[in-house]
Amino acid sequence: MAERRDRERSVMARWGWLGLALSMALAVPWMLGGKDILGALAEFPLDILGLMLVMVVACWNLNALRLRLLLDGRAGRLGQGQALAIEMAAKFALCATPGGSGGAVTLLALLARRGFSPSRGSAVFLVDQGCDMLFFLAMLGVLIGISLSGNVNWPHQGLLAIAMLSLVGLMLLVGLSLLRLPQLLRQRPSWWLRRLSSRRRRWLARRLLSCRLALIATLCLPPARLATILGLCAAHWLLRYSLLYLAVLGVGAHVDWAWTFLTQMLAMAASQISILPGGAGAAELGVGALLMPLMPAAQAAAAVVVWRLVTYHLYLLAGAPAFAILVGHWLRRASASDGTRGASRITPPAHRRSRPARPPEAGASPDSPRPPR
């Protein structure tokens, strides 16, 4: 009973955080634009909104195809529809948990359900994130070149150099850690690792080494396949980060596409520190603050609302059914297997069958002793 109560409280807390995130996603633009935001939203062209929805669906399918190429048949036969369902479930968990922590966990769990080990799934996730980081690094280089050319007049141009250096430092740290992982594991553990038992440290080391080997195996895919994965990654982010530009056009303003791209990069990076799911509140505030120097506050707030509608709320609405079906089926199978193991532990290892009673011999009384065999 106590465990059930704790589980119910945990579920209620999660739904409470998600409800607070949805409230903040609407409250922050209202604070930025006031009542004038309603008029800007009422005049938003439906054809531009329809185009944005089509682009979002294309982004989902590009990610699903990229997942299929990364798995390369190692998780069984995976069609486009199944890959799309996994992608939508993972994106729902990403948007519904603080810092997007549930996205990777959901992806690994759904891949493990198909017989793909967690270490290999982690390697696929790392390659996927590495492709994203390479793309954003290249785009930051292009944007810095545009900024230094002097043909643009962007506010906060110093943020470009800070973002570039931060991303380069993060990529170098991750790359060097993976490259020198065996040497790092041989060194004396740091203070936070010493808090773990030796058994847990060995388990963590085995997991990291398995992930490194699986990462190397994934990177050994044919060059054409890796190039296709990078191309799909670039197409996805170019479409995804063009949505804010279309939202700005829909409210009647005009801002350079490159600035809207950089605005989303900086705002989404800053939203990772938010404790609310999907970076709610921080993402809206960051994008609105970077747009308002170039357009009226009501138009900026309306653009933020439309942008978050198709990049956050739509992900929750479309991904919730896939998450409920796939993760619910996985949990039912896990509980069924646990119940089978528990029954096998409770049941005695051997059952003695009672021998059927022999009929008494002719002429012998029922109470007479049985003759020896």
C-alpha positions as CSV (number, residue, x, y, z in Angstrom):
1,M,0.0,0.0,0.0
2,A,2.8,2.4,0.8
3,E,4.6,1.7,-2.4
4,R,1.4,2.3,-4.3
5,R,0.9,5.6,-2.5
6,D,4.5,6.7,-3.4
7,R,4.0,5.7,-7.0
8,E,0.8,7.7,-7.2
9,R,2.5,10.7,-5.6
10,S,5.3,10.5,-8.1
11,V,2.9,10.4,-11.0
12,M,1.0,13.3,-9.7
13,A,4.2,15.3,-9.2
14,R,5.2,14.7,-12.8
15,W,1.9,15.7,-14.1
16,G,2.1,18.8,-11.9
17,W,5.4,19.8,-13.3
18,L,4.1,19.3,-16.9
19,G,1.0,21.4,-16.1
20,L,3.2,24.2,-14.7
21,A,5.4,24.0,-17.8
22,L,2.4,24.4,-20.1
23,S,1.2,27.3,-18.0
24,M,4.6,29.1,-18.1
25,A,4.8,28.6,-21.9
26,L,1.7,30.7,-22.2
27,A,2.2,33.1,-19.2
28,V,5.7,34.4,-20.3
29,P,4.5,35.5,-23.8
30,W,1.5,37.2,-22.2
31,M,3.8,39.1,-19.9
32,L,5.9,40.1,-22.8
33,G,3.2,41.2,-25.2
34,G,0.1,41.9,-23.1
35,K,-3.4,42.0,-24.6
36,D,-2.1,43.0,-28.0
37,I,-0.9,39.5,-28.5
38,L,-4.4,38.3,-29.1
39,G,-4.9,40.5,-32.1
40,A,-1.6,39.4,-33.6
41,L,-2.5,35.8,-33.2
42,A,-6.0,36.3,-34.7
43,E,-4.4,37.7,-37.9
44,F,-1.8,34.9,-38.2
45,P,-2.1,33.5,-41.8
46,L,-3.4,29.9,-41.9
47,D,-1.4,29.0,-44.9
48,I,1.9,29.8,-43.1
49,L,0.6,27.8,-40.1
50,G,-0.1,24.9,-42.4
51,L,3.3,25.1,-43.9
52,M,4.9,25.0,-40.4
53,L,2.9,21.9,-39.5
54,V,4.0,20.2,-42.7
55,M,7.6,21.0,-41.9
56,V,7.3,19.6,-38.4
57,V,6.0,16.3,-39.8
58,A,8.9,16.2,-42.2
59,C,11.3,16.7,-39.3
60,W,9.8,13.7,-37.5
61,N,10.2,11.5,-40.6
62,L,13.8,12.7,-41.2
63,N,14.7,11.8,-37.6
64,A,13.0,8.4,-38.0
65,L,14.9,7.7,-41.2
66,R,18.1,8.7,-39.5
67,L,17.4,6.3,-36.6
68,R,16.9,3.5,-39.1
69,L,20.2,4.2,-40.8
70,L,22.1,4.4,-37.4
71,L,20.7,1.1,-36.3
72,D,21.6,-0.5,-39.6
73,G,19.3,-3.5,-39.0
74,R,20.9,-4.3,-35.6
75,A,17.5,-3.9,-33.8
76,G,15.6,-6.3,-36.1
77,R,13.4,-5.3,-39.0
78,L,12.4,-1.6,-38.3
79,G,10.0,0.0,-40.7
80,Q,9.5,3.7,-41.1
81,G,6.3,3.6,-39.1
82,Q,7.9,1.8,-36.2
83,A,10.9,4.1,-36.3
84,L,8.5,7.1,-36.3
85,A,6.6,5.8,-33.3
86,I,9.9,5.4,-31.4
87,E,10.9,8.9,-32.4
88,M,7.6,10.4,-31.3
89,A,7.7,8.5,-27.9
90,A,11.2,9.7,-27.3
91,K,10.4,13.3,-28.2
92,F,7.4,13.3,-25.9
93,A,9.6,12.1,-23.0
94,L,12.1,14.8,-24.0
95,C,9.5,17.5,-23.8
96,A,7.8,16.2,-20.7
97,T,10.8,15.9,-18.4
98,P,13.1,18.6,-17.0
99,G,16.2,19.1,-19.1
100,G,15.0,16.5,-21.5
101,S,16.3,13.7,-19.3
102,G,13.6,11.3,-20.2
103,G,14.2,11.4,-23.9
104,A,17.4,9.3,-23.9
105,V,16.0,6.9,-21.3
106,T,12.9,6.2,-23.3
107,L,14.9,5.7,-26.5
108,L,17.2,3.2,-24.8
109,A,14.3,1.3,-23.2
110,L,12.4,1.0,-26.5
111,L,15.6,-0.2,-28.3
112,A,16.2,-2.7,-25.5
113,R,12.7,-4.0,-26.1
114,R,13.9,-4.9,-29.6
115,G,17.0,-6.7,-28.3
116,F,19.4,-3.8,-28.6
117,S,21.6,-3.6,-25.6
118,P,21.8,-0.4,-23.5
119,S,25.5,0.1,-24.3
120,R,24.9,-0.2,-28.1
121,G,21.9,2.1,-27.7
122,S,24.0,4.6,-25.9
123,A,26.5,4.5,-28.7
124,V,23.8,5.2,-31.3
125,F,22.6,8.1,-29.1
126,L,26.1,9.5,-28.8
127,V,26.6,9.3,-32.6
128,D,23.3,11.1,-33.1
129,Q,24.2,13.8,-30.7
130,G,27.7,14.1,-32.2
131,C,26.1,14.7,-35.7
132,D,24.0,17.5,-34.1
133,M,27.0,19.1,-32.5
134,L,29.0,19.0,-35.8
135,F,26.1,20.6,-37.6
136,F,25.7,23.4,-35.0
137,L,29.5,24.0,-34.9
138,A,29.5,24.4,-38.7
139,M,26.5,26.8,-38.5
140,L,28.1,28.8,-35.8
141,G,31.2,29.2,-38.0
142,V,29.0,30.4,-40.8
143,L,27.1,32.8,-38.6
144,I,30.3,34.3,-37.1
145,G,31.6,34.8,-40.7
146,I,28.4,36.6,-41.6
147,S,28.6,38.7,-38.4
148,L,32.3,39.7,-39.0
149,S,31.6,40.7,-42.6
150,G,29.9,43.8,-41.3
151,N,26.9,43.5,-43.6
152,V,24.5,42.8,-40.7
153,N,23.4,44.8,-37.7
154,W,22.6,42.2,-35.1
155,P,22.2,42.9,-31.4
156,H,24.3,41.0,-28.8
157,Q,27.0,40.0,-31.3
158,G,29.3,39.1,-28.5
159,L,27.1,36.1,-27.7
160,L,28.3,34.6,-31.0
161,A,31.9,34.2,-29.8
162,I,30.8,33.0,-26.4
163,A,28.5,30.3,-27.9
164,M,31.2,29.2,-30.3
165,L,33.9,28.8,-27.6
166,S,31.5,27.0,-25.3
167,L,30.4,24.5,-28.0
168,V,34.0,23.9,-29.1
169,G,35.1,23.3,-25.5
170,L,32.2,20.9,-24.9
171,M,33.0,18.9,-28.0
172,L,36.7,18.7,-27.2
173,L,35.9,17.6,-23.7
174,V,33.6,14.8,-24.8
175,G,35.9,13.7,-27.6
176,L,39.0,13.5,-25.5
177,S,37.1,11.7,-22.7
178,L,36.0,9.0,-25.1
179,L,39.4,8.8,-26.8
180,R,41.3,8.4,-23.5
181,L,38.6,6.4,-21.6
182,P,40.8,3.4,-20.9
183,Q,43.6,5.6,-19.4
184,L,41.1,7.6,-17.4
185,L,39.6,4.4,-15.9
186,R,43.0,3.2,-14.8
187,Q,43.6,6.4,-12.7
188,R,42.6,6.8,-9.1
189,P,38.9,7.6,-8.9
190,S,37.8,11.1,-8.1
191,W,36.0,12.0,-4.9
192,W,32.5,11.6,-6.3
193,L,33.3,8.2,-7.7
194,R,34.8,7.1,-4.4
195,R,31.3,7.5,-2.9
196,L,30.3,4.5,-5.0
197,S,31.1,1.0,-4.0
198,S,33.8,-0.9,-5.9
199,R,31.2,-3.2,-7.4
200,R,29.3,-0.2,-8.8
201,R,32.5,1.4,-10.1
202,R,33.4,-1.8,-12.0
203,W,29.9,-2.0,-13.4
204,L,30.1,1.7,-14.6
205,A,33.5,1.0,-16.2
206,R,32.2,-2.0,-18.1
207,R,29.3,0.0,-19.3
208,L,31.4,2.9,-20.5
209,L,33.9,0.6,-22.3
210,S,31.0,-1.3,-23.9
211,C,29.5,2.0,-25.0
212,R,32.9,3.1,-26.4
213,L,33.3,-0.1,-28.4
214,A,29.7,0.2,-29.7
215,L,30.4,3.8,-30.7
216,I,33.5,2.7,-32.7
217,A,31.4,0.0,-34.4
218,T,28.8,2.6,-35.3
219,L,31.3,5.0,-36.7
220,C,32.7,2.2,-38.8
221,L,29.5,2.3,-40.9
222,P,30.1,2.8,-44.7
223,P,31.1,6.4,-45.4
224,A,28.1,6.8,-47.7
225,R,25.7,5.9,-44.9
226,L,27.4,8.3,-42.5
227,A,27.2,11.1,-45.1
228,T,23.5,10.4,-45.5
229,I,23.0,10.5,-41.7
230,L,24.8,13.9,-41.6
231,G,22.7,15.1,-44.5
232,L,19.5,14.1,-42.8
233,C,20.7,15.8,-39.6
234,A,21.3,19.0,-41.5
235,A,18.0,18.9,-43.3
236,H,16.1,18.3,-40.0
237,W,17.7,21.2,-38.2
238,L,17.4,23.6,-41.1
239,L,13.7,22.9,-41.3
240,R,13.2,22.9,-37.5
241,Y,15.1,26.2,-37.0
242,S,13.2,27.9,-39.9
243,L,10.0,27.7,-38.0
244,L,10.7,30.8,-36.0
245,Y,11.5,32.7,-39.1
246,L,8.1,31.7,-40.6
247,A,6.4,32.7,-37.3
248,V,8.0,36.1,-37.5
249,L,6.8,36.5,-41.1
250,G,3.3,35.4,-40.1
251,V,2.9,38.2,-37.5
252,G,3.9,40.8,-40.0
253,A,7.5,41.5,-39.0
254,H,10.8,40.8,-40.8
255,V,14.0,39.6,-39.2
256,D,17.0,37.9,-40.9
257,W,16.8,34.1,-41.1
258,A,20.3,33.8,-39.7
259,W,19.4,35.8,-36.6
260,T,16.3,33.7,-35.9
261,F,18.5,30.6,-36.3
262,L,21.0,31.9,-33.8
263,T,18.2,33.1,-31.5
264,Q,16.8,29.6,-31.2
265,M,20.3,28.1,-30.6
266,L,21.1,30.4,-27.8
267,A,17.6,30.3,-26.2
268,M,17.3,26.5,-26.3
269,A,20.8,26.1,-24.9
270,A,19.9,28.5,-22.0
271,S,16.6,26.6,-21.4
272,Q,18.5,23.5,-20.4
273,I,19.1,25.0,-17.0
274,S,15.3,25.4,-16.4
275,I,13.8,22.9,-14.0
276,L,10.5,22.8,-15.9
277,P,9.9,20.3,-18.7
278,G,10.9,21.4,-22.2
279,G,12.7,24.5,-20.8
280,A,9.3,26.1,-20.5
281,G,9.5,29.8,-19.5
282,A,13.2,30.1,-20.2
283,A,12.9,29.3,-23.9
284,E,10.0,31.8,-24.4
285,L,11.8,34.5,-22.4
286,G,15.1,34.0,-24.2
287,V,13.6,34.0,-27.7
288,G,11.4,37.0,-26.9
289,A,14.2,39.0,-25.4
290,L,16.4,38.4,-28.5
291,L,13.5,39.3,-30.9
292,M,12.2,42.4,-29.2
293,P,15.1,44.7,-30.1
294,L,14.2,44.1,-33.8
295,M,10.3,44.2,-33.6
296,P,7.4,45.3,-31.4
297,A,6.9,43.4,-28.2
298,A,3.4,42.2,-29.2
299,Q,4.6,40.8,-32.5
300,A,7.6,39.1,-30.8
301,A,5.3,37.5,-28.2
302,A,2.8,36.3,-30.8
303,A,5.7,34.8,-32.8
304,V,7.0,33.0,-29.7
305,V,3.5,31.5,-29.0
306,V,3.2,30.1,-32.6
307,W,6.7,28.9,-32.6
308,R,6.3,27.0,-29.3
309,L,2.9,25.7,-30.4
310,V,4.5,23.7,-33.3
311,T,7.8,22.9,-31.6
312,Y,6.6,22.0,-28.1
313,H,2.9,21.6,-27.6
314,L,2.5,19.7,-30.9
315,Y,5.3,17.3,-29.8
316,L,3.4,16.6,-26.6
317,L,0.1,16.1,-28.3
318,A,1.4,13.9,-31.1
319,G,3.9,12.0,-29.0
320,A,1.7,11.1,-26.1
321,P,-0.2,8.3,-27.8
322,A,3.0,6.7,-29.1
323,F,4.6,7.0,-25.7
324,A,1.6,5.5,-23.9
325,I,1.3,2.5,-26.3
326,L,5.0,1.6,-26.6
327,V,6.1,2.3,-23.1
328,G,3.0,0.8,-21.6
329,H,3.5,-2.4,-23.6
330,W,7.1,-2.5,-22.5
331,L,6.2,-2.1,-18.9
332,R,3.5,-4.8,-19.1
333,R,6.0,-7.2,-20.6
334,A,8.6,-6.3,-17.9
335,S,6.1,-6.8,-15.1
336,A,4.9,-10.1,-16.6
337,S,8.5,-11.4,-16.8
338,D,9.1,-10.3,-13.2
339,G,6.0,-12.1,-12.1
340,T,7.1,-15.3,-13.9
341,R,10.5,-15.1,-12.1
342,G,8.8,-14.6,-8.8
343,A,6.5,-17.5,-9.3
344,S,9.5,-19.7,-10.2
345,R,11.2,-18.7,-7.0
346,I,8.1,-19.4,-4.9
347,T,7.3,-22.8,-6.5
348,P,9.3,-25.7,-5.1
349,P,12.0,-26.9,-7.4
350,A,10.7,-30.5,-7.6
351,H,7.2,-31.8,-7.2
352,R,6.8,-35.3,-5.9
353,R,3.9,-37.1,-7.5
354,S,2.0,-39.4,-5.2
355,R,1.9,-43.0,-6.4
356,P,-1.5,-44.3,-7.0
357,A,-2.6,-46.9,-4.4
358,R,-2.4,-50.5,-5.5
359,P,-5.6,-52.4,-5.3
360,P,-5.5,-55.1,-2.5
361,E,-4.7,-58.6,-3.6
362,A,-7.3,-61.2,-3.8
363,G,-8.0,-62.8,-0.4
364,A,-6.1,-60.2,1.6
365,S,-7.8,-58.0,4.1
366,P,-7.5,-54.2,3.6
367,D,-5.6,-53.9,6.9
368,S,-3.1,-56.6,6.3
369,P,0.5,-55.5,5.7
370,R,1.7,-55.1,2.1
371,P,4.1,-57.9,1.1
372,P,7.7,-56.8,0.5
373,R,8.7,-56.0,-3.1
